[in-house]
Amino acid sequence: MGRNRSLLIAGLAIALVVAVSSAWLASGDPDGLERVAEDHEFIDLAQDPGYEVLSDYTIPGVEDERLSTALAGIIGVAVVGALSLGAGMLLRRRSATPPGTRRG
């Protein structure tokens, strides 16, 4: 278990460093699809999604754009990490159940 925990902590630390540093290293230019849409003049046909969790990777109310993007990245890492851990725990619990028995 010690090695798994060390790998988990190292992975989480790397993900957080990438999330925070991306706020300072990311390009302000449009991404590939948006750039093509601008170049071929069909960007005006784009529709907004039916929902937005963190619009444009920002946190409402945080004035500093880089800080806001970094916080959005940290929240994204936390959500994905929590979902992954939860799924792993459920799968481990299921695989520990002997065949032919039911839980719940």
C-alpha positions as CSV (number, residue, x, y, z in Angstrom):
1,M,0.0,0.0,0.0
2,G,2.9,2.4,0.7
3,R,4.1,2.3,-2.9
4,N,0.6,2.9,-4.2
5,R,0.1,5.9,-1.9
6,S,3.5,7.3,-3.0
7,L,2.5,7.0,-6.6
8,L,-0.9,8.6,-5.9
9,I,0.7,11.6,-4.1
10,A,3.3,12.0,-6.8
11,G,0.7,11.9,-9.5
12,L,-1.5,14.4,-7.7
13,A,1.5,16.8,-7.1
14,I,2.4,16.6,-10.8
15,A,-1.2,17.3,-11.9
16,L,-1.4,20.3,-9.5
17,V,1.9,21.7,-10.8
18,V,0.7,21.4,-14.4
19,A,-2.7,22.9,-13.5
20,V,-1.2,25.9,-11.8
21,S,1.6,26.5,-14.3
22,S,-0.7,26.2,-17.3
23,A,-2.3,29.5,-16.2
24,W,1.1,31.2,-16.9
25,L,2.2,29.1,-19.8
26,A,-1.0,28.8,-21.8
27,S,-1.3,30.7,-25.1
28,G,-3.9,33.4,-25.4
29,D,-4.4,32.6,-29.1
30,P,-7.4,30.6,-30.2
31,D,-7.1,26.8,-30.1
32,G,-7.1,24.7,-33.3
33,L,-10.8,24.4,-33.9
34,E,-11.5,28.0,-33.0
35,R,-8.7,29.2,-35.2
36,V,-10.0,27.2,-38.2
37,A,-13.5,28.6,-37.6
38,E,-12.1,32.1,-37.6
39,D,-9.9,31.6,-40.6
40,H,-12.8,30.1,-42.6
41,E,-15.3,32.7,-41.3
42,F,-17.8,30.4,-39.7
43,I,-17.1,31.3,-36.1
44,D,-20.4,33.1,-35.9
45,L,-22.3,29.8,-36.4
46,A,-20.9,28.5,-33.1
47,Q,-23.4,27.8,-30.3
48,D,-22.8,27.9,-26.6
49,P,-23.0,24.6,-24.8
50,G,-26.2,23.7,-22.9
51,Y,-24.3,24.2,-19.6
52,E,-21.0,25.6,-18.3
53,V,-19.3,24.5,-15.2
54,L,-16.3,26.8,-15.2
55,S,-16.7,29.1,-18.3
56,D,-13.5,29.7,-20.1
57,Y,-11.6,28.0,-17.2
58,T,-12.2,30.8,-14.8
59,I,-13.7,31.3,-11.4
60,P,-16.4,33.9,-11.1
61,G,-15.5,36.7,-8.8
62,V,-11.7,36.2,-9.0
63,E,-10.3,39.3,-10.8
64,D,-6.8,38.1,-11.5
65,E,-7.1,36.1,-14.7
66,R,-4.1,33.9,-14.1
67,L,-5.1,33.1,-10.5
68,S,-8.6,32.4,-11.7
69,T,-7.4,29.9,-14.4
70,A,-5.0,28.3,-11.9
71,L,-7.9,27.8,-9.4
72,A,-10.1,26.4,-12.1
73,G,-7.3,23.9,-12.9
74,I,-6.9,22.9,-9.3
75,I,-10.7,22.4,-9.0
76,G,-10.6,20.2,-12.2
77,V,-7.7,18.1,-10.7
78,A,-9.6,17.7,-7.5
79,V,-12.9,16.6,-9.2
80,V,-11.2,14.2,-11.6
81,G,-9.1,12.8,-8.7
82,A,-12.1,12.3,-6.5
83,L,-14.1,10.6,-9.2
84,S,-11.1,8.3,-10.0
85,L,-10.5,7.4,-6.4
86,G,-14.2,6.7,-5.9
87,A,-14.4,4.5,-9.0
88,G,-11.3,2.7,-7.9
89,M,-12.7,2.0,-4.5
90,L,-16.0,0.7,-5.9
91,L,-14.1,-1.5,-8.3
92,R,-11.8,-2.9,-5.6
93,R,-14.8,-3.6,-3.4
94,R,-16.6,-5.4,-6.2
95,S,-13.6,-7.5,-7.0
96,A,-13.2,-8.5,-3.3
97,T,-16.7,-9.9,-3.2
98,P,-16.5,-13.7,-3.6
99,P,-18.2,-15.1,-6.7
100,G,-21.9,-16.2,-6.2
101,T,-22.5,-13.7,-3.3
102,R,-24.2,-10.4,-3.5
103,R,-23.6,-7.2,-1.5
104,G,-26.2,-4.8,-0.6
